[in-house]
Amino acid sequence: MEFYIYITNDCNLNCSYCSVLLNKEKMAKPQSIQYSLDNLRKFVDDEQKRNNDKYATICFFGGEPTLDIDKIEHIMKKFENVKSYEIKYVLHTNGLLLSSIPHAVVKRLDTVFLSLNYEKIFTKGQISNYFFGITKSLATLKEKKQIPIIGRLTITKDTSLYTQCAILPNTFDYIYWQIDNQEHLEDIENYKENYKKDVSLLFDYWFSFLEKGTILNYVPFLSIVKSLVDNEPSPKNYYCGYGYYSVFIQTDGECYACCEAVESSKHKIGNIYNGINFSDMSIDNKKCLDCLYLKLCGGRCGRMHKDFSKKRINDFCELNIFTFNLFINSLPTIKKLLKSNPDFLEAAYDEHIDYTEQVS
């Protein structure tokens, strides 16, 4: 299972991703962890045993979790004698404090997610000190340990998917992006038009490298390739882990099925004291079950189907289907490239794809 632990609800950067996750005007949760780490350890042990799961992922989340790096280190120590299951540690960060993380934490980390603030990359057309600092911090971290870094982008009305991805391959090992996942979005038709243009350009860019034998690790693209070529049936549960294996533990010990709904009773699944229950959270809506693209998108977002209007859901479906068809139309060539390039096949089945929601 995956346990996302909110270390703090504080943040030291107003980034586009956190603005969606954490509306401070509404957030009523404590800023720091209030439960005991003994209770946390017992909860994780119990859930792993109940699900007969030999692998657990613990993700340090926020806010900005590195603002309380001591708490992260204490949690790692609390789990250091686990024998019944294997743990992988993931840090979700804005990257500003990466260079100051102590070696005791770095050596235990398996993956780092870095949410990048697109609006701060450039200053008057030049690379900003913010972005330069991020790259320097990543280099410092890599000197301590060769940790895979996944760049996470939120595509808002003010950002360009193509521009972001084109300048970032040398910064991150993997790049994942998410369409702006708000319930309401102004000027949605213009947003969709721009996204389609960007994703078309990006596909052509990615595909041109692929034909030359170079794989750009764009997670949504690789996920689509994997879904197109494997023999797995359409999923019964959301690829993002909603209502299935992802647990978001807030600072008060309450547990939720989605990181974007850590105040909503509709998505609350229990707490660390009494356990959790995923009920009525599988893919059960007729729209998805009757859709030819279900295998590719995995329902996209469980919270979306509970909270958003049908029209808003259709906006996401339209954008994802547009992207899927780029691959379907090139599938014969993609299959040939898979056969001729073992590295491409390996990339499509890379475990790091599973660390994200996979599709955008």
N, C-alpha and C positions, 0 to 999 in steps of 0.2 A: 504494500500500500504506500501511498504518498501522503506525508504529513507536512503541511505547510504551517510553520510556527511563526506567528506574528511576534517578533522580538520587541518592536516598538511601533507605535502609531505616529511617531514623529518622523519628519523628513527634512533633509537639508537642501532640497532642490525641488522647485515647482515644475516637474516634468509632465509631459503630455500623458504618460501612462498612469502616473500616480493620481493625476487629476480625475481620471475615470475611476480608479480603484478606491480613492480615499477622499470623500467629500468631508472636509473637516467641520463644516457647518452642521452636518448631520451626525457625524461620528460621536457616539456616546461611550465608546469603549475606553478603558484606562490606557494611558500612553505606554505603560510598561507592564511586563508580566506580573500577575498577581497570584498565580497558583504556584504550588511547590513543584520542584522538578521531580520529586519522588512520585507525585501524582501523574505527572507527564509520562514518566518512564513506565509506570504501571499501566496506563492507558494504552500506550504503544505496544507494550508486551501483550496485553490482553487482545488487542485487535489483530495483531499478527498471528496469535495462537488461534483465535476464533476463525480467521480466514485461511488458516494453514498456509500462511505466506512466509516463504523463506527469505524474501528480499523486501527491504523497506527503504524508502527515500525520505530523508528529512531535509526539508527546504527551509532556510531562514529567510523570513519574509518581513514586510513592513508596509508603509513607512520605509524607513531606511535602516535595515538591521545592523549595519556596521556602526551605527551611533551607540550601540551597546554591545561592543565586541566581547566584553567580559561575560555577558550572559550566554553568548554563543559558545564560548569556550567551556563554560560550566555545563551546558547541555551536552556537549561532546564528551566531557568527562563522565557525566551521568550514564552515558550509553557505552562507555568504552569496554565494559566486561560482558557485552551481549554475546551469547553463544548460540541461541536458537534461531537467529536469522542474521542475514548480512545487511549492513547499512551503507548507503551512499549519501553523502552530504552535498547539498546544493545551496549556493548563496545567490539570492536575488538582490541586486544592488544597483545604485546609480553610478557606482564606480569612483566617486570622489575621494573615498577613504581607503581604496584598495591597497595603496602602497604602505599603509600603516598597520595592516592586519598582521598580528604576530605569527611567527612560524608554527606555533603549536596548533593554530587554527588552519593555516594554509595547508599543512601536510595532510590534514584529514579531509579537505575538500576534494570532491570529485568533479564538480562542474560549477561554473559561475554563469549566471544570467545577468546581463547588463542592459538595463533600460536606458536607451539613449534619448536625449532631448534634442530633437531635430532643430528646433527654433534657436538653439544656442550653438550649433555647429559653426555657423558663419557670422562674422562681424564685418559689415560693409564689404561683403564679397570675399573676405579672406577667412582662412581657417582661424577659429577663435581660440583663446587661451583655454576655454572650457574643454574643447575637443582635444587640444594638444595635451592638456593635463590627463585626460582619460587615456590616451594612447601611452603616455609615459607611465601611468599607474599600471596598465596592463602589462607593459614590458617588465616592470619591477616585479609584478606577481609571477610572471612566467620564469623569471630568473630563480625564484624560490621553488617553483614546481610547475611542470608543464600541464597546467589545468586547462581542459577545453573551455573556451569562452563562447557563449551564445549571445549574440547581440539581439536584443528584443526591441522592435520598433512598433509604435502605434501610428497608423496612417490616418491623420486628421485632415480636415479641409485645408489646412495650411502647409501640409507636407507633401513631398514627392517620393513615392515608393522607388521609382527608377533612380532618382538622384541619390537617395540614401544607400541603396544597395550597390550602386556602381562605384561609390567611393569607399565602401567599407570592407571589401574582401580581405584586405591585408590587416585589418584591425581586429576582426573576429574570426574564430574558427567556423562558426555557423551563424547564419542570420535567419531570424524568424520575425514575421510581421503579423499584425492583427488589424483588420479593418476596425475603424472607430466603433466601439461596441456600446454606444449610448442608445438609450431608448428613443430619443428624439434627436434629429440632426437637421440643422438648417440647410436649405438649398441642397437637398439630397440628390436632385437630378444632376446638378453640376458636379457634386462629389462623385457620383457613379461614372459620369463621363470621363472625368480626370483619372479615376482609378483604372478604368478599362484601358485608357491610353497608356498609362504607366505600366500596367501589368503586361500589356502586349509588347512594349519596348523591352521590358525586363526579360520576358520569355525569349525574345529574339537574341538578346545579349547573352543570356544563359546558354541557349541552344548553340550559338556560334562557338562558344568555348567548348561545349560538350563535343561537338563535331571534331574539334582539334585535340581531344583527349584530356581536356582540363575540366574538372568538376568544381563548380561553385556551389558551396553547401548552403543553398537556400532551402530551408527546412520545408516550407509549404510545397515547393516544387518537387523535392525528393519524396515527400509523403504521397503526392499524387502519383508519381511513377510507381512507387511501391504498391499502392492500391490497385493500379491498372494491371500490373503484371503478376501479382500473386493470386493464389487460388482460394483465398479466404472468402467466406460468405459475408453478406452485409452484416454490420454489427448490430447487436442488441443494446449496447450501451454507448454513450458518447465517448468519442476519442479523447476528449479533454479530461476524462475521468470523473465528470459530474455524475453524482449519484451512483458511483461505482467503486472507485478506489482513491479518490482525492479527498482529503480532509483538511479544512482550513481552521486552525485553532487560534481563536482570538486571545487577547491578553487576559481576558477574564476566564478562560477555559471553555467558553462556549464554542461549539463546532458547527461549521457550515460546509455546504457542498460546492460553493463557488467563491472565489476571491473577490468578486465584484458585488457580493451580496452578504457581507458579514454583519449586517444589521437587520436583515429581512427574515421574518419567521417562516416565510415560504421555503427558504433554503436552509433553515436550521435543521441539523440532523442529530443534535444531542450535546453532550459535554464530556469533558475528560473524566468526570467523577462517576457518571452513570452509564457511560458508553454511548454509542451512536447507532442510528438505524437509517439506512438508505431505503426509503419507502416511496413508491410511485415516482421514481426518477429515471426509469429506463426510457428508451426511445419508444414511445407508444402513440405518437400522433400520426394520424392518417396521411398527412402531407408528406412526412418523411418516409413512412413505410411503403408508400406507393411510388416513391421517387426513384428514377433510374440512377441517380447520382449518389444514393445513400452510402454506398461502399466507399466513395471518394471523400465525402465530407463527414461521415459519422454523425449526422445530425447537427453538426457545427457546435452549437452551444445550448446546453440544457436550460440555463437561466433564461436565455432568449425566448424559448418556447413557453415559459411560464409568465414572463413579464412583458413581452413586447406585443404590439399589435400585429395582425396578419400582414398588413401592408409593410410594416418595418421588417418583418421576417423575410418577406418577398424581396426586399432590397438586398439583403445579404445573400439570398439564394441566387438572385440575378448575377451578382458579382462573382460568386464562387463558380457558378455554371459557366460563365464566360471564361474564367480561367481554366476550368476542367477541359473545355472544348479546344483550347489551344493545344493541350497535350493529346487529346483524342485524335485531333486532325493530324498530328505528327507521330502517332503511335507506331506505325510500321518502322519508321526510321529510328525511333527510340529503342525499340526491341532489338534492332540490328546493332545499335551501339552498346546495348547491355551485353549482348553475346560477345562482342569483340573487345570489350573493355571491362575486365573483372573488377577494376576499381569502382566503376560506375555502379555495378550491382552491389558491391560492398557498401557504398555510400547510401544507396537507397534503403538498405536494411540496417543502417547505423542506429545503435541504441539511443543516441542523443535526439533523434527525431521524436522518440516517445516521451522525452522530457517536456515537450511543448504541447499545445493544443493541436498541433500538426497542421491543420488547414487554417486559413486566415478568416 
